Amino acid sequence: MSLAMIPITPPSPQPAVTLTSVLTCPVCQHTQAEQMPTDACQYFYECTSCHTLLKPLAGDCCVYCSYGTVPCPPIQEQGKGACGCC
């Protein structure tokens, strides 16, 4: 009996997760680069210019998904709904 060899295709490498996002305050338009947490969603952020407390918009899991240039790490890796809250 002969066994055929089936080539195994290695999984394609996942794109690197970006950990820095630039938040833009919707009140004063101040921008600030911030390091995103990798183990939790950040629900609140205080603008460093006008001190407005930012919260996620409806349907978003965190302030980075609402006001940032880059969505949070779980969303980058797994897509919308990855955090279990959106």
PDB file of N, CA, C and O in Angstrom:
ATOM      1  N   MET A   1       0.848  -1.166   0.000  1.00  0.00           N
ATOM      2  CA  MET A   1       0.000   0.000   0.000  1.00  0.00           C
ATOM      3  C   MET A   1       0.894   1.229   0.000  1.00  0.00           C
ATOM      4  O   MET A   1       1.875   1.295   0.741  1.00  0.00           O
ATOM      5  N   SER A   2       0.556   2.183  -0.821  1.00  0.00           N
ATOM      6  CA  SER A   2       1.349   3.404  -0.953  1.00  0.00           C
ATOM      7  C   SER A   2       0.588   4.566  -0.327  1.00  0.00           C
ATOM      8  O   SER A   2      -0.607   4.738  -0.563  1.00  0.00           O
ATOM      9  N   LEU A   3       1.285   5.349   0.460  1.00  0.00           N
ATOM     10  CA  LEU A   3       0.664   6.526   1.071  1.00  0.00           C
ATOM     11  C   LEU A   3       1.055   7.759   0.281  1.00  0.00           C
ATOM     12  O   LEU A   3       2.236   7.983   0.014  1.00  0.00           O
ATOM     13  N   ALA A   4       0.089   8.543  -0.087  1.00  0.00           N
ATOM     14  CA  ALA A   4       0.351   9.777  -0.830  1.00  0.00           C
ATOM     15  C   ALA A   4       0.668  10.889   0.157  1.00  0.00           C
ATOM     16  O   ALA A   4       0.057  10.986   1.221  1.00  0.00           O
ATOM     17  N   MET A   5       1.605  11.699  -0.198  1.00  0.00           N
ATOM     18  CA  MET A   5       1.962  12.841   0.646  1.00  0.00           C
ATOM     19  C   MET A   5       1.089  14.030   0.244  1.00  0.00           C
ATOM     20  O   MET A   5       1.023  14.402  -0.928  1.00  0.00           O
ATOM     21  N   ILE A   6       0.441  14.599   1.209  1.00  0.00           N
ATOM     22  CA  ILE A   6      -0.387  15.778   0.963  1.00  0.00           C
ATOM     23  C   ILE A   6       0.363  16.978   1.533  1.00  0.00           C
ATOM     24  O   ILE A   6       0.654  17.026   2.729  1.00  0.00           O
ATOM     25  N   PRO A   7       0.672  17.939   0.678  1.00  0.00           N
ATOM     26  CA  PRO A   7       1.402  19.106   1.189  1.00  0.00           C
ATOM     27  C   PRO A   7       0.518  19.916   2.130  1.00  0.00           C
ATOM     28  O   PRO A   7      -0.664  20.137   1.865  1.00  0.00           O
ATOM     29  N   ILE A   8       1.100  20.340   3.202  1.00  0.00           N
ATOM     30  CA  ILE A   8       0.388  21.172   4.175  1.00  0.00           C
ATOM     31  C   ILE A   8       0.790  22.616   3.921  1.00  0.00           C
ATOM     32  O   ILE A   8       1.969  22.969   3.948  1.00  0.00           O
ATOM     33  N   THR A   9      -0.203  23.423   3.679  1.00  0.00           N
ATOM     34  CA  THR A   9       0.062  24.841   3.439  1.00  0.00           C
ATOM     35  C   THR A   9       0.141  25.541   4.788  1.00  0.00           C
ATOM     36  O   THR A   9      -0.805  25.490   5.574  1.00  0.00           O
ATOM     37  N   PRO A  10       1.278  26.200   5.061  1.00  0.00           N
ATOM     38  CA  PRO A  10       1.381  26.902   6.342  1.00  0.00           C
ATOM     39  C   PRO A  10       0.380  28.051   6.387  1.00  0.00           C
ATOM     40  O   PRO A  10       0.087  28.665   5.361  1.00  0.00           O
ATOM     41  N   PRO A  11      -0.138  28.339   7.567  1.00  0.00           N
ATOM     42  CA  PRO A  11      -1.083  29.453   7.664  1.00  0.00           C
ATOM     43  C   PRO A  11      -0.395  30.750   7.267  1.00  0.00           C
ATOM     44  O   PRO A  11       0.777  30.972   7.571  1.00  0.00           O
ATOM     45  N   SER A  12      -1.148  31.595   6.582  1.00  0.00           N
ATOM     46  CA  SER A  12      -0.565  32.875   6.180  1.00  0.00           C
ATOM     47  C   SER A  12      -0.349  33.723   7.430  1.00  0.00           C
ATOM     48  O   SER A  12      -1.181  33.726   8.338  1.00  0.00           O
ATOM     49  N   PRO A  13       0.758  34.434   7.471  1.00  0.00           N
ATOM     50  CA  PRO A  13       1.047  35.239   8.668  1.00  0.00           C
ATOM     51  C   PRO A  13       0.014  36.339   8.845  1.00  0.00           C
ATOM     52  O   PRO A  13      -0.407  36.985   7.886  1.00  0.00           O
ATOM     53  N   GLN A  14      -0.379  36.533  10.089  1.00  0.00           N
ATOM     54  CA  GLN A  14      -1.333  37.594  10.396  1.00  0.00           C
ATOM     55  C   GLN A  14      -0.615  38.935  10.331  1.00  0.00           C
ATOM     56  O   GLN A  14       0.546  39.034  10.729  1.00  0.00           O
ATOM     57  N   PRO A  15      -1.291  39.969   9.832  1.00  0.00           N
ATOM     58  CA  PRO A  15      -0.655  41.278   9.821  1.00  0.00           C
ATOM     59  C   PRO A  15      -0.394  41.737  11.254  1.00  0.00           C
ATOM     60  O   PRO A  15      -1.144  41.407  12.173  1.00  0.00           O
ATOM     61  N   ALA A  16       0.660  42.488  11.422  1.00  0.00           N
ATOM     62  CA  ALA A  16       1.007  42.972  12.756  1.00  0.00           C
ATOM     63  C   ALA A  16      -0.085  43.902  13.276  1.00  0.00           C
ATOM     64  O   ALA A  16      -0.674  44.677  12.523  1.00  0.00           O
ATOM     65  N   VAL A  17      -0.335  43.809  14.553  1.00  0.00           N
ATOM     66  CA  VAL A  17      -1.326  44.676  15.197  1.00  0.00           C
ATOM     67  C   VAL A  17      -0.661  46.008  15.517  1.00  0.00           C
ATOM     68  O   VAL A  17       0.428  46.047  16.090  1.00  0.00           O
ATOM     69  N   THR A  18      -1.317  47.088  15.145  1.00  0.00           N
ATOM     70  CA  THR A  18      -0.830  48.426  15.459  1.00  0.00           C
ATOM     71  C   THR A  18      -1.288  48.780  16.862  1.00  0.00           C
ATOM     72  O   THR A  18      -2.477  48.681  17.166  1.00  0.00           O
ATOM     73  N   LEU A  19      -0.373  49.186  17.715  1.00  0.00           N
ATOM     74  CA  LEU A  19      -0.709  49.475  19.111  1.00  0.00           C
ATOM     75  C   LEU A  19      -0.825  50.964  19.418  1.00  0.00           C
ATOM     76  O   LEU A  19      -1.191  51.336  20.533  1.00  0.00           O
ATOM     77  N   THR A  20      -0.523  51.814  18.454  1.00  0.00           N
ATOM     78  CA  THR A  20      -0.646  53.256  18.670  1.00  0.00           C
ATOM     79  C   THR A  20      -1.755  53.790  17.776  1.00  0.00           C
ATOM     80  O   THR A  20      -1.809  53.484  16.585  1.00  0.00           O
ATOM     81  N   SER A  21      -2.635  54.586  18.362  1.00  0.00           N
ATOM     82  CA  SER A  21      -3.724  55.212  17.623  1.00  0.00           C
ATOM     83  C   SER A  21      -3.759  56.688  17.993  1.00  0.00           C
ATOM     84  O   SER A  21      -3.473  57.053  19.134  1.00  0.00           O
ATOM     85  N   VAL A  22      -4.105  57.525  17.042  1.00  0.00           N
ATOM     86  CA  VAL A  22      -4.224  58.962  17.312  1.00  0.00           C
ATOM     87  C   VAL A  22      -5.692  59.267  17.550  1.00  0.00           C
ATOM     88  O   VAL A  22      -6.516  59.144  16.644  1.00  0.00           O
ATOM     89  N   LEU A  23      -6.015  59.664  18.771  1.00  0.00           N
ATOM     90  CA  LEU A  23      -7.387  60.023  19.129  1.00  0.00           C
ATOM     91  C   LEU A  23      -7.638  61.492  18.787  1.00  0.00           C
ATOM     92  O   LEU A  23      -6.777  62.343  19.011  1.00  0.00           O
ATOM     93  N   THR A  24      -8.809  61.779  18.248  1.00  0.00           N
ATOM     94  CA  THR A  24      -9.205  63.157  17.949  1.00  0.00           C
ATOM     95  C   THR A  24     -10.429  63.485  18.782  1.00  0.00           C
ATOM     96  O   THR A  24     -11.458  62.818  18.679  1.00  0.00           O
ATOM     97  N   CYS A  25     -10.314  64.514  19.608  1.00  0.00           N
ATOM     98  CA  CYS A  25     -11.440  64.949  20.440  1.00  0.00           C
ATOM     99  C   CYS A  25     -12.510  65.573  19.544  1.00  0.00           C
ATOM    100  O   CYS A  25     -12.201  66.464  18.754  1.00  0.00           O
ATOM    101  N   PRO A  26     -13.760  65.121  19.652  1.00  0.00           N
ATOM    102  CA  PRO A  26     -14.830  65.686  18.821  1.00  0.00           C
ATOM    103  C   PRO A  26     -15.240  67.097  19.259  1.00  0.00           C
ATOM    104  O   PRO A  26     -15.932  67.794  18.517  1.00  0.00           O
ATOM    105  N   VAL A  27     -14.821  67.519  20.449  1.00  0.00           N
ATOM    106  CA  VAL A  27     -15.199  68.841  20.957  1.00  0.00           C
ATOM    107  C   VAL A  27     -14.209  69.910  20.501  1.00  0.00           C
ATOM    108  O   VAL A  27     -14.608  70.931  19.941  1.00  0.00           O
ATOM    109  N   CYS A  28     -12.908  69.674  20.741  1.00  0.00           N
ATOM    110  CA  CYS A  28     -11.906  70.710  20.446  1.00  0.00           C
ATOM    111  C   CYS A  28     -10.972  70.346  19.291  1.00  0.00           C
ATOM    112  O   CYS A  28     -10.122  71.149  18.906  1.00  0.00           O
ATOM    113  N   GLN A  29     -11.124  69.136  18.734  1.00  0.00           N
ATOM    114  CA  GLN A  29     -10.314  68.641  17.617  1.00  0.00           C
ATOM    115  C   GLN A  29      -8.843  68.402  17.962  1.00  0.00           C
ATOM    116  O   GLN A  29      -8.020  68.202  17.070  1.00  0.00           O
ATOM    117  N   HIS A  30      -8.515  68.422  19.252  1.00  0.00           N
ATOM    118  CA  HIS A  30      -7.141  68.125  19.681  1.00  0.00           C
ATOM    119  C   HIS A  30      -6.835  66.669  19.347  1.00  0.00           C
ATOM    120  O   HIS A  30      -7.681  65.794  19.526  1.00  0.00           O
ATOM    121  N   THR A  31      -5.620  66.414  18.860  1.00  0.00           N
ATOM    122  CA  THR A  31      -5.209  65.047  18.563  1.00  0.00           C
ATOM    123  C   THR A  31      -4.098  64.628  19.511  1.00  0.00           C
ATOM    124  O   THR A  31      -3.248  65.430  19.897  1.00  0.00           O
ATOM    125  N   GLN A  32      -4.126  63.359  19.875  1.00  0.00           N
ATOM    126  CA  GLN A  32      -3.135  62.823  20.814  1.00  0.00           C
ATOM    127  C   GLN A  32      -2.872  61.370  20.470  1.00  0.00           C
ATOM    128  O   GLN A  32      -3.797  60.561  20.405  1.00  0.00           O
ATOM    129  N   ALA A  33      -1.598  61.042  20.250  1.00  0.00           N
ATOM    130  CA  ALA A  33      -1.220  59.646  20.022  1.00  0.00           C
ATOM    131  C   ALA A  33      -1.201  58.927  21.361  1.00  0.00           C
ATOM    132  O   ALA A  33      -0.618  59.415  22.329  1.00  0.00           O
ATOM    133  N   GLU A  34      -1.837  57.773  21.411  1.00  0.00           N
ATOM    134  CA  GLU A  34      -1.910  56.990  22.649  1.00  0.00           C
ATOM    135  C   GLU A  34      -1.617  55.525  22.351  1.00  0.00           C
ATOM    136  O   GLU A  34      -1.903  55.024  21.263  1.00  0.00           O
ATOM    137  N   GLN A  35      -1.047  54.859  23.331  1.00  0.00           N
ATOM    138  CA  GLN A  35      -0.781  53.424  23.256  1.00  0.00           C
ATOM    139  C   GLN A  35      -2.047  52.682  23.693  1.00  0.00           C
ATOM    140  O   GLN A  35      -2.580  52.955  24.768  1.00  0.00           O
ATOM    141  N   MET A  36      -2.527  51.756  22.877  1.00  0.00           N
ATOM    142  CA  MET A  36      -3.745  51.024  23.200  1.00  0.00           C
ATOM    143  C   MET A  36      -3.444  49.823  24.085  1.00  0.00           C
ATOM    144  O   MET A  36      -2.419  49.164  23.906  1.00  0.00           O
ATOM    145  N   PRO A  37      -4.324  49.531  25.038  1.00  0.00           N
ATOM    146  CA  PRO A  37      -4.141  48.311  25.830  1.00  0.00           C
ATOM    147  C   PRO A  37      -4.408  47.093  24.946  1.00  0.00           C
ATOM    148  O   PRO A  37      -5.224  47.149  24.026  1.00  0.00           O
ATOM    149  N   THR A  38      -3.721  46.006  25.231  1.00  0.00           N
ATOM    150  CA  THR A  38      -3.918  44.790  24.433  1.00  0.00           C
ATOM    151  C   THR A  38      -4.824  43.785  25.137  1.00  0.00           C
ATOM    152  O   THR A  38      -5.251  42.799  24.537  1.00  0.00           O
ATOM    153  N   ASP A  39      -5.112  44.038  26.406  1.00  0.00           N
ATOM    154  CA  ASP A  39      -5.868  43.063  27.192  1.00  0.00           C
ATOM    155  C   ASP A  39      -7.256  43.540  27.609  1.00  0.00           C
ATOM    156  O   ASP A  39      -7.951  42.838  28.343  1.00  0.00           O
ATOM    157  N   ALA A  40      -7.671  44.730  27.151  1.00  0.00           N
ATOM    158  CA  ALA A  40      -8.978  45.256  27.537  1.00  0.00           C
ATOM    159  C   ALA A  40      -9.378  46.376  26.586  1.00  0.00           C
ATOM    160  O   ALA A  40      -8.533  46.967  25.913  1.00  0.00           O
ATOM    161  N   CYS A  41     -10.669  46.660  26.538  1.00  0.00           N
ATOM    162  CA  CYS A  41     -11.155  47.810  25.785  1.00  0.00           C
ATOM    163  C   CYS A  41     -11.116  49.029  26.701  1.00  0.00           C
ATOM    164  O   CYS A  41     -11.433  48.933  27.886  1.00  0.00           O
ATOM    165  N   GLN A  42     -10.733  50.157  26.154  1.00  0.00           N
ATOM    166  CA  GLN A  42     -10.700  51.391  26.951  1.00  0.00           C
ATOM    167  C   GLN A  42     -11.992  52.142  26.692  1.00  0.00           C
ATOM    168  O   GLN A  42     -12.208  52.682  25.607  1.00  0.00           O
ATOM    169  N   TYR A  43     -12.844  52.169  27.698  1.00  0.00           N
ATOM    170  CA  TYR A  43     -14.171  52.749  27.549  1.00  0.00           C
ATOM    171  C   TYR A  43     -14.172  54.269  27.716  1.00  0.00           C
ATOM    172  O   TYR A  43     -14.968  54.952  27.071  1.00  0.00           O
ATOM    173  N   PHE A  44     -13.307  54.809  28.559  1.00  0.00           N
ATOM    174  CA  PHE A  44     -13.247  56.255  28.799  1.00  0.00           C
ATOM    175  C   PHE A  44     -11.887  56.803  28.424  1.00  0.00           C
ATOM    176  O   PHE A  44     -10.874  56.111  28.529  1.00  0.00           O
ATOM    177  N   TYR A  45     -11.871  58.059  27.983  1.00  0.00           N
ATOM    178  CA  TYR A  45     -10.618  58.772  27.714  1.00  0.00           C
ATOM    179  C   TYR A  45     -10.877  60.250  27.954  1.00  0.00           C
ATOM    180  O   TYR A  45     -11.843  60.806  27.433  1.00  0.00           O
ATOM    181  N   GLU A  46     -10.016  60.891  28.744  1.00  0.00           N
ATOM    182  CA  GLU A  46     -10.144  62.323  28.993  1.00  0.00           C
ATOM    183  C   GLU A  46      -9.230  63.079  28.046  1.00  0.00           C
ATOM    184  O   GLU A  46      -8.020  62.852  28.028  1.00  0.00           O
ATOM    185  N   CYS A  47      -9.812  63.987  27.253  1.00  0.00           N
ATOM    186  CA  CYS A  47      -9.032  64.798  26.321  1.00  0.00           C
ATOM    187  C   CYS A  47      -7.995  65.589  27.116  1.00  0.00           C
ATOM    188  O   CYS A  47      -8.313  66.218  28.125  1.00  0.00           O
ATOM    189  N   THR A  48      -6.756  65.545  26.645  1.00  0.00           N
ATOM    190  CA  THR A  48      -5.680  66.238  27.367  1.00  0.00           C
ATOM    191  C   THR A  48      -5.714  67.742  27.154  1.00  0.00           C
ATOM    192  O   THR A  48      -4.979  68.474  27.817  1.00  0.00           O
ATOM    193  N   SER A  49      -6.560  68.219  26.236  1.00  0.00           N
ATOM    194  CA  SER A  49      -6.655  69.652  25.976  1.00  0.00           C
ATOM    195  C   SER A  49      -7.858  70.299  26.682  1.00  0.00           C
ATOM    196  O   SER A  49      -7.693  71.213  27.490  1.00  0.00           O
ATOM    197  N   CYS A  50      -9.068  69.817  26.368  1.00  0.00           N
ATOM    198  CA  CYS A  50     -10.277  70.443  26.929  1.00  0.00           C
ATOM    199  C   CYS A  50     -10.874  69.653  28.090  1.00  0.00           C
ATOM    200  O   CYS A  50     -11.832  70.109  28.714  1.00  0.00           O
ATOM    201  N   HIS A  51     -10.328  68.482  28.389  1.00  0.00           N
ATOM    202  CA  HIS A  51     -10.732  67.613  29.505  1.00  0.00           C
ATOM    203  C   HIS A  51     -12.132  67.021  29.363  1.00  0.00           C
ATOM    204  O   HIS A  51     -12.734  66.600  30.351  1.00  0.00           O
ATOM    205  N   THR A  52     -12.648  66.989  28.135  1.00  0.00           N
ATOM    206  CA  THR A  52     -13.912  66.299  27.877  1.00  0.00           C
ATOM    207  C   THR A  52     -13.692  64.799  28.068  1.00  0.00           C
ATOM    208  O   THR A  52     -12.680  64.256  27.626  1.00  0.00           O
ATOM    209  N   LEU A  53     -14.627  64.144  28.718  1.00  0.00           N
ATOM    210  CA  LEU A  53     -14.547  62.702  28.908  1.00  0.00           C
ATOM    211  C   LEU A  53     -15.215  62.016  27.715  1.00  0.00           C
ATOM    212  O   LEU A  53     -16.428  62.111  27.532  1.00  0.00           O
ATOM    213  N   LEU A  54     -14.415  61.333  26.917  1.00  0.00           N
ATOM    214  CA  LEU A  54     -14.931  60.651  25.736  1.00  0.00           C
ATOM    215  C   LEU A  54     -15.383  59.243  26.095  1.00  0.00           C
ATOM    216  O   LEU A  54     -14.757  58.553  26.900  1.00  0.00           O
ATOM    217  N   LYS A  55     -16.492  58.835  25.474  1.00  0.00           N
ATOM    218  CA  LYS A  55     -17.022  57.479  25.604  1.00  0.00           C
ATOM    219  C   LYS A  55     -17.248  56.951  24.200  1.00  0.00           C
ATOM    220  O   LYS A  55     -17.415  57.744  23.273  1.00  0.00           O
ATOM    221  N   PRO A  56     -17.258  55.639  24.013  1.00  0.00           N
ATOM    222  CA  PRO A  56     -17.479  55.088  22.668  1.00  0.00           C
ATOM    223  C   PRO A  56     -18.835  55.486  22.101  1.00  0.00           C
ATOM    224  O   PRO A  56     -19.811  55.645  22.835  1.00  0.00           O
ATOM    225  N   LEU A  57     -18.876  55.641  20.799  1.00  0.00           N
ATOM    226  CA  LEU A  57     -20.146  55.884  20.116  1.00  0.00           C
ATOM    227  C   LEU A  57     -20.944  54.582  20.095  1.00  0.00           C
ATOM    228  O   LEU A  57     -20.382  53.498  20.256  1.00  0.00           O
ATOM    229  N   ALA A  58     -22.240  54.696  19.899  1.00  0.00           N
ATOM    230  CA  ALA A  58     -23.105  53.511  19.842  1.00  0.00           C
ATOM    231  C   ALA A  58     -22.578  52.525  18.804  1.00  0.00           C
ATOM    232  O   ALA A  58     -22.298  52.901  17.666  1.00  0.00           O
ATOM    233  N   GLY A  59     -22.446  51.272  19.200  1.00  0.00           N
ATOM    234  CA  GLY A  59     -21.971  50.237  18.300  1.00  0.00           C
ATOM    235  C   GLY A  59     -20.475  49.999  18.339  1.00  0.00           C
ATOM    236  O   GLY A  59     -19.988  49.031  17.755  1.00  0.00           O
ATOM    237  N   ASP A  60     -19.733  50.873  19.022  1.00  0.00           N
ATOM    238  CA  ASP A  60     -18.284  50.704  19.164  1.00  0.00           C
ATOM    239  C   ASP A  60     -17.957  50.192  20.554  1.00  0.00           C
ATOM    240  O   ASP A  60     -18.683  50.454  21.513  1.00  0.00           O
ATOM    241  N   CYS A  61     -16.844  49.449  20.654  1.00  0.00           N
ATOM    242  CA  CYS A  61     -16.484  48.850  21.934  1.00  0.00           C
ATOM    243  C   CYS A  61     -15.599  49.750  22.783  1.00  0.00           C
ATOM    244  O   CYS A  61     -15.511  49.557  23.996  1.00  0.00           O
ATOM    245  N   CYS A  62     -14.938  50.734  22.166  1.00  0.00           N
ATOM    246  CA  CYS A  62     -13.992  51.554  22.932  1.00  0.00           C
ATOM    247  C   CYS A  62     -13.772  52.900  22.249  1.00  0.00           C
ATOM    248  O   CYS A  62     -14.238  53.130  21.134  1.00  0.00           O
ATOM    249  N   VAL A  63     -13.057  53.775  22.934  1.00  0.00           N
ATOM    250  CA  VAL A  63     -12.793  55.109  22.388  1.00  0.00           C
ATOM    251  C   VAL A  63     -11.893  55.050  21.157  1.00  0.00           C
ATOM    252  O   VAL A  63     -11.979  55.926  20.297  1.00  0.00           O
ATOM    253  N   TYR A  64     -11.036  54.042  21.054  1.00  0.00           N
ATOM    254  CA  TYR A  64     -10.159  53.938  19.884  1.00  0.00           C
ATOM    255  C   TYR A  64     -10.963  53.610  18.628  1.00  0.00           C
ATOM    256  O   TYR A  64     -10.658  54.113  17.546  1.00  0.00           O
ATOM    257  N   CYS A  65     -11.980  52.777  18.766  1.00  0.00           N
ATOM    258  CA  CYS A  65     -12.826  52.447  17.621  1.00  0.00           C
ATOM    259  C   CYS A  65     -13.690  53.638  17.204  1.00  0.00           C
ATOM    260  O   CYS A  65     -14.062  53.751  16.036  1.00  0.00           O
ATOM    261  N   SER A  66     -14.009  54.521  18.143  1.00  0.00           N
ATOM    262  CA  SER A  66     -14.840  55.680  17.835  1.00  0.00           C
ATOM    263  C   SER A  66     -14.042  56.901  17.387  1.00  0.00           C
ATOM    264  O   SER A  66     -14.447  57.585  16.447  1.00  0.00           O
ATOM    265  N   TYR A  67     -12.929  57.184  18.035  1.00  0.00           N
ATOM    266  CA  TYR A  67     -12.223  58.444  17.818  1.00  0.00           C
ATOM    267  C   TYR A  67     -10.783  58.280  17.338  1.00  0.00           C
ATOM    268  O   TYR A  67     -10.095  59.276  17.114  1.00  0.00           O
ATOM    269  N   GLY A  68     -10.317  57.049  17.177  1.00  0.00           N
ATOM    270  CA  GLY A  68      -8.924  56.812  16.823  1.00  0.00           C
ATOM    271  C   GLY A  68      -8.697  56.585  15.341  1.00  0.00           C
ATOM    272  O   GLY A  68      -9.626  56.317  14.579  1.00  0.00           O
ATOM    273  N   THR A  69      -7.443  56.701  14.958  1.00  0.00           N
ATOM    274  CA  THR A  69      -7.053  56.428  13.574  1.00  0.00           C
ATOM    275  C   THR A  69      -6.936  54.935  13.311  1.00  0.00           C
ATOM    276  O   THR A  69      -6.952  54.503  12.158  1.00  0.00           O
ATOM    277  N   VAL A  70      -6.819  54.148  14.371  1.00  0.00           N
ATOM    278  CA  VAL A  70      -6.676  52.696  14.279  1.00  0.00           C
ATOM    279  C   VAL A  70      -7.618  52.069  15.298  1.00  0.00           C
ATOM    280  O   VAL A  70      -7.637  52.508  16.448  1.00  0.00           O
ATOM    281  N   PRO A  71      -8.404  51.056  14.921  1.00  0.00           N
ATOM    282  CA  PRO A  71      -9.270  50.401  15.898  1.00  0.00           C
ATOM    283  C   PRO A  71      -8.450  49.596  16.915  1.00  0.00           C
ATOM    284  O   PRO A  71      -7.265  49.342  16.699  1.00  0.00           O
ATOM    285  N   CYS A  72      -9.080  49.204  18.008  1.00  0.00           N
ATOM    286  CA  CYS A  72      -8.399  48.482  19.083  1.00  0.00           C
ATOM    287  C   CYS A  72      -7.849  47.140  18.602  1.00  0.00           C
ATOM    288  O   CYS A  72      -8.325  46.608  17.599  1.00  0.00           O
ATOM    289  N   PRO A  73      -6.852  46.582  19.300  1.00  0.00           N
ATOM    290  CA  PRO A  73      -6.232  45.319  18.879  1.00  0.00           C
ATOM    291  C   PRO A  73      -7.200  44.154  18.637  1.00  0.00           C
ATOM    292  O   PRO A  73      -7.049  43.462  17.630  1.00  0.00           O
ATOM    293  N   PRO A  74      -8.196  43.900  19.519  1.00  0.00           N
ATOM    294  CA  PRO A  74      -9.103  42.780  19.223  1.00  0.00           C
ATOM    295  C   PRO A  74      -9.860  42.953  17.904  1.00  0.00           C
ATOM    296  O   PRO A  74     -10.079  41.979  17.184  1.00  0.00           O
ATOM    297  N   ILE A  75     -10.256  44.176  17.586  1.00  0.00           N
ATOM    298  CA  ILE A  75     -10.976  44.432  16.333  1.00  0.00           C
ATOM    299  C   ILE A  75     -10.025  44.285  15.149  1.00  0.00           C
ATOM    300  O   ILE A  75     -10.413  43.762  14.104  1.00  0.00           O
ATOM    301  N   GLN A  76      -8.782  44.744  15.305  1.00  0.00           N
ATOM    302  CA  GLN A  76      -7.797  44.575  14.229  1.00  0.00           C
ATOM    303  C   GLN A  76      -7.571  43.100  13.926  1.00  0.00           C
ATOM    304  O   GLN A  76      -7.467  42.708  12.764  1.00  0.00           O
ATOM    305  N   GLU A  77      -7.496  42.285  14.971  1.00  0.00           N
ATOM    306  CA  GLU A  77      -7.184  40.867  14.806  1.00  0.00           C
ATOM    307  C   GLU A  77      -8.368  40.039  14.332  1.00  0.00           C
ATOM    308  O   GLU A  77      -8.213  39.163  13.481  1.00  0.00           O
ATOM    309  N   GLN A  78      -9.562  40.313  14.882  1.00  0.00           N
ATOM    310  CA  GLN A  78     -10.685  39.407  14.658  1.00  0.00           C
ATOM    311  C   GLN A  78     -11.907  40.056  14.032  1.00  0.00           C
ATOM    312  O   GLN A  78     -12.858  39.358  13.683  1.00  0.00           O
ATOM    313  N   GLY A  79     -11.905  41.365  13.881  1.00  0.00           N
ATOM    314  CA  GLY A  79     -13.037  42.045  13.269  1.00  0.00           C
ATOM    315  C   GLY A  79     -14.090  42.469  14.258  1.00  0.00           C
ATOM    316  O   GLY A  79     -14.003  42.182  15.452  1.00  0.00           O
ATOM    317  N   LYS A  80     -15.087  43.156  13.740  1.00  0.00           N
ATOM    318  CA  LYS A  80     -16.182  43.688  14.553  1.00  0.00           C
ATOM    319  C   LYS A  80     -16.832  42.567  15.352  1.00  0.00           C
ATOM    320  O   LYS A  80     -17.087  41.486  14.822  1.00  0.00           O
ATOM    321  N   GLY A  81     -17.100  42.829  16.629  1.00  0.00           N
ATOM    322  CA  GLY A  81     -17.723  41.834  17.497  1.00  0.00           C
ATOM    323  C   GLY A  81     -16.722  41.028  18.287  1.00  0.00           C
ATOM    324  O   GLY A  81     -17.108  40.201  19.114  1.00  0.00           O
ATOM    325  N   ALA A  82     -15.424  41.253  18.047  1.00  0.00           N
ATOM    326  CA  ALA A  82     -14.381  40.470  18.728  1.00  0.00           C
ATOM    327  C   ALA A  82     -14.341  40.722  20.221  1.00  0.00           C
ATOM    328  O   ALA A  82     -13.908  39.861  20.986  1.00  0.00           O
ATOM    329  N   CYS A  83     -14.784  41.887  20.641  1.00  0.00           N
ATOM    330  CA  CYS A  83     -14.726  42.220  22.072  1.00  0.00           C
ATOM    331  C   CYS A  83     -15.935  41.670  22.821  1.00  0.00           C
ATOM    332  O   CYS A  83     -15.963  41.688  24.051  1.00  0.00           O
ATOM    333  N   GLY A  84     -16.920  41.187  22.094  1.00  0.00           N
ATOM    334  CA  GLY A  84     -18.107  40.653  22.738  1.00  0.00           C
ATOM    335  C   GLY A  84     -19.099  41.734  23.142  1.00  0.00           C
ATOM    336  O   GLY A  84     -20.098  41.452  23.804  1.00  0.00           O
ATOM    337  N   CYS A  85     -18.824  42.967  22.745  1.00  0.00           N
ATOM    338  CA  CYS A  85     -19.722  44.059  23.146  1.00  0.00           C
ATOM    339  C   CYS A  85     -20.196  44.876  21.958  1.00  0.00           C
ATOM    340  O   CYS A  85     -20.982  45.806  22.139  1.00  0.00           O
ATOM    341  N   CYS A  86     -19.756  44.570  20.772  1.00  0.00           N
ATOM    342  CA  CYS A  86     -20.235  45.332  19.605  1.00  0.00           C
ATOM    343  C   CYS A  86     -20.457  44.398  18.426  1.00  0.00           C
ATOM    344  O   CYS A  86     -20.858  44.845  17.351  1.00  0.00           O
TER     345      CYS A  86
END
